Amino acid sequence: MSEQRICSAKGCGAAASYAVVWNNPKIHSPEREKIWMACEEHRQSLADFLDARGFLRRVENL
């Protein structure tokens, strides 16, 4: 059974196509990576939100 990936944007139920990988250096060790799932519509806004805070590491295709 395959795992369904849903966009992490608030109120969005679309299938995710991207992994937005991030880390908050104030609370996470350098090797720890957190992941938000993103659909095409929300990929940029989620990445921009994290990037503005210095948390964004990278965005990967799923």
Residue pairs with C-beta under 8 A, 6 or more apart in sequence:
4 15
5 15
5 16
5 37
5 62
6 12
6 13
6 14
6 15
6 16
6 37
7 13
7 14
7 15
7 16
7 37
7 38
7 39
7 41
7 42
8 16
8 20
8 36
8 37
8 38
8 42
8 46
9 38
9 39
9 41
9 42
9 45
9 46
12 39
12 41
12 42
14 39
14 41
14 42
15 39
16 37
16 38
16 39
16 62
17 38
17 39
17 40
17 43
17 61
17 62
18 37
18 38
18 39
18 40
18 43
18 59
18 60
18 61
18 62
19 35
19 36
19 37
19 38
19 59
19 60
19 61
19 62
20 35
20 36
20 37
20 38
20 43
20 46
20 47
20 50
20 56
20 59
21 33
21 34
21 35
21 56
21 57
21 58
21 59
21 60
22 33
22 34
22 35
22 36
22 50
22 55
22 56
22 57
23 30
23 32
23 33
23 34
23 55
23 57
24 34
24 53
24 55
25 54
25 55
28 34
33 57
36 46
36 50
37 62
38 46
38 47
38 59
43 59
47 56
47 59
50 56
